[in-house]
Amino acid sequence: MEHTLRQILDKLDKMEANMTTKQELEEIKANMVTKQELAEIKAELEKVKANMATKQELQEVKANMATKQDFTLVQQAVLETNEIVKRLETKIDSHEKLLTLLSHRSLEHEAAISSIRFILTK
């Protein structure tokens, strides 16, 4: 009988060694989240995931963006085009003046020809 009691006590000691105290249980509870809190965290995580870009999307955006070098090249082309336009405007102004001068001469010549015809027809 004593042997049986000893076995029972040994088993009880083993059980006690494997059990937690109420204080340990309270500490565990304090460090754990509730199912509600976990659900809220999961919902927030899903919102974050929905608003984040994937690496693939980021690479696609990068592929469609101009680089600083591209911008510099475009800026240089714009400046060169601006110079060309200014030269063309200067030439057009010069041509307009020449056309005006030629128009006046043509009118003068036509007036002179009309005068000569008038004199000849008298």
Stockholm file with secondary structure:
# STOCKHOLM 1.0

chainA/1-122         MEHTLRQILDKLDKMEANMTTKQELEEIKANMVTKQELAEIKAELEKVKANMATKQELQEVKANMATKQDFTLVQQAVLETNEIVKRLETKIDSHEKLLTLLSHRSLEHEAAISSIRFILTK
#=GR chainA/1-122 SS CHHHHHHHHHHHHHHHHHCCCHHHHHHHHHHSCCHHHHHHHHHHHHHHHHHSCCHHHHHHHHHHSCCHHHHHHHHHHHHHHHHHHHHHHHHHHHHHHHHHHHHHHHHHHHHHHHHHHHHHHC
#=GC SS_cons         CHHHHHHHHHHHHHHHHHCCCHHHHHHHHHHSCCHHHHHHHHHHHHHHHHHSCCHHHHHHHHHHSCCHHHHHHHHHHHHHHHHHHHHHHHHHHHHHHHHHHHHHHHHHHHHHHHHHHHHHHC
//
